[in-house]
């Protein structure tokens, strides 16, 4: 079902955020894969390539596996990371491990067109600057990515932009370092590049995310996720996470369409 939910003030004007509510995380992943494939084809037609940044998480890995079977112009597609933990190669808590298993090995994407964050480097800030140079090479100066996929934490974080972390105040760099969180530093895209993207695709699943989805929808800028541009943003959520939307919470329009 599709709910067009509340008009929320952002950058001095009211903007609509579309929330598409699906039955479970598998349906969310499949729908996301379809949207990404469509966006990729449009981007290649318009600009000759598709530059897409991916976050981590269980539902995103299902999404990428589904994407491998879609009609995607792989030869013109570049995949970037939204964030990455500073852990050794091959570990299960490293996003790159799952990106390889669920996309690279399941699609016709050329290996050299999937770009890993260089978190093995000793100087992480120099490594972040180098990754920012990759963004500029692929997406211009300043880089404008075609699509960025984001998730939402139970604390309101997105990417590796956590509440209270100094990285949330970074404005001059497109890639920086955050943490440590759960014992690890992280490399992350910053708000600067997130808010330049042509489109943002949020995937939010699980009842534990319901409160933060409400706050994201309401434009609560006290959480990092609420500071991401709402222009050209779209949310895919399962019914558990979207209980607030389905119930017609304070932010929902009285004429919300449910299909």
N, C-alpha and C positions, 0 to 999 in steps of 0.2 A: 504494500500500500504506500501511497505517496502523500506526504503531508507538507503543504507549503506553510511554514510556520513563521513566526513573528517578524515584524519589521523593527529592526533595532538600530538605534542611532550610532553611526560610526563616521568619523571624519566629517562631522557637521551635516550629515544627511542621513536619511532613513534608507536602509538597504535590506533587501529580503534575503533570507538564508533558506535554502531548500533542504528539507530533511526527508529522505526516502527511507521508510521503515519496512524492513523485511523480517521474515519469520525467525531466522537464526543466522549464526555466523557463516555458515556455508553459503546461504543465499546472499549474504552481504558480499562475500568474497567473489562469487560468480558475477554479481551485478557490477562490482568494481572492475573486474577484468573486462567486461563488456564496454564500460565507459572508457577505460584506458585505451582499449583497442580503437574505439571510435575517435578519441582525441588524437591518438597517434596518426591515424590516417589523415585527419584534417590538418594536423601540423605539417606533415610531409607535403601535402598538397599546397599549403600556403607558404611554407618556408624551406622545404627541402629536407627537413630533419625533425626528429622528435626527441626532446631532452626532458627526461623524467627522473625525479628523485624519489626514493623509496625509504620509508621508515621500517622498523622491525616489528615483530609480534606474531602471534599465532595465526590470527585471521589474515594478515598480510601474506604470510607464507602460503596459505590456501589460495589467496588472490593471485599470487605470482605463478603458482602451479597451473591455475586455470588460464592465466594469460598466455602461457606457453602454447596452448591449443587454439588461440584466437588468430584472426586474420590481422596480423600486425606487420607493418613494413620494417622488419628486423634490420635490414641492411642500412636503414637510415635512422635507427634508434640508438640513443645513448642512455644508459642507466647510471645514475649517481646515487650516493648514499645521503640520507638526511642526517644520520648520526651513527656513531660507532663507539663501542666500549674499547678502552685500551687494554686488550687482553691478547695473549698469543694466538697466532693463526690456528684455525681448526677447532677452536673451542666452541661449545654449543651456545654460549652466551654472547658470541660475536655474530653480528648481523650478516657479515660477509659470508660466513659458513652457510647460512640458510639461503642467502641470495644465490650462491652457486648451485646448491642442491635443488632449489625450487624454481629457478628461472634459467640460469645458464645451461643446466643439464636437461632442461625440458623444452627448450626453444631453439630457434635458428639464429639467435642473437650472436654476432661475432664476439668472441671472448674479449678482444681489445676494446670493445665498445661498452663494457661494464667497468666502471671506474671505482676502485676501492679507496676508501679513506686511508691515508698512510699512517696508521696508528702505531706501527712498529718503530717509528723514528724516535730517537732520543729527544730531539728538540720538537716537541709537539706543536709549538706555536709557529715554528718555521714550516712544519709539515702542513699545518692548517693554511698558511699563506700559499703554499704550493698547490693545495687542493682548490683554493680560491682561484688560482691561475688556470686550473683545469676548467672551472666553471666559466671563466671569461673566454677561454679558447672555444668552448662549445656554444656559449649562449650570449656572447657579446659583452661589452663594457658600458655600463654595469651589466652583469648577467641577468637575463630574464628567462627563467625556465618555463617550459610549456606547461608542465604539470608537476605538482608536489603532493605526494601522499603523506598525510599526517595521522597520528594516533593521539589518544587522550588518556593521560594517567589519572588515577584516582585522587591525586593531589593537584590536578589541573595542569600538569606539565605537558608539553608537546615537544617533539624532537628531543634533544637533551637540554631543554630550557626549563629548569626547575625553579619553583618559587624561591626567591631570595638569593639565587645564584648570580654573581656579578655578570655572567655572560648575558643575562637578560638586558643589561644596559649597553651592550656593545652595539655600536651603530656604524662604525667606520669599516669593519671587516665583515665579509660575508661568511667566513668560516672561523670558528674559534674553539676554545677548550672549556669544558665545564666539569664540575665535580670537585672531589670524588663523590660518587654515589654508589652505595652498595660495594664499597671498596675499590671502585675503578674510576679513573678519569675518563672523560668522553670527548670525542670530537663531534662538533655539531654545526649545522647551518644556523645562522643567526636570523633574527627578525628582518634584518635588512634585505636579505635575498628571499626569504619567505614571502615578504610583503610586495615583492616585485613580480611574483609568479603570474603567469597568465591565468592559471586556475589552481585551486586547492581542492583536494579530495580527502575528506575526513572519513575514516572507518572507525566506528565506535560500537563495541559489542560488550554485553554482560551487564547484569543488574547493578554491579558495583560501580558502573560508570554513569548511572542515571542522574545523580546529583550534579556531577561535573558537566554532563551534557546539557542539563538545564542552565547551568551558569555560563557555559559556552554560548548557548543559544541566546541568552539574555545579554550577551556582550559584556560580561563581567571582566573588566580589565585588571582585577586584582589577582587573577590567575594567568599564567603565561599563555595558555591557549586562547584566552580572550583578547590577547594583543595581536593575534594574527588577522590580517585583512579579511574582511567579510565580502569584499568585492570578488565576484566570480568564485565564491566558495560553495561547496556542496557537501552535505553530510549524508553518509549511509550508516544506518544504525539498525541493530536487531530490536525486536519488540521489547526485550528486557531492558536494554539501555534507554529506549525511547518511551518508557512508560509515562514520563512527563508530557511528551508530545501527544501520545495517544489519548491521554486523559484531558487534553485541551488545557494545559497549564496557562499561567498568567501571560506567557509570551505568545501563545497560539492565537491566530486570528479566528474570529467566530465562524468565518466561512472556509476554514481549512478543508481541503479536499482529501478524503481518505479513499483509496482505491483498493 
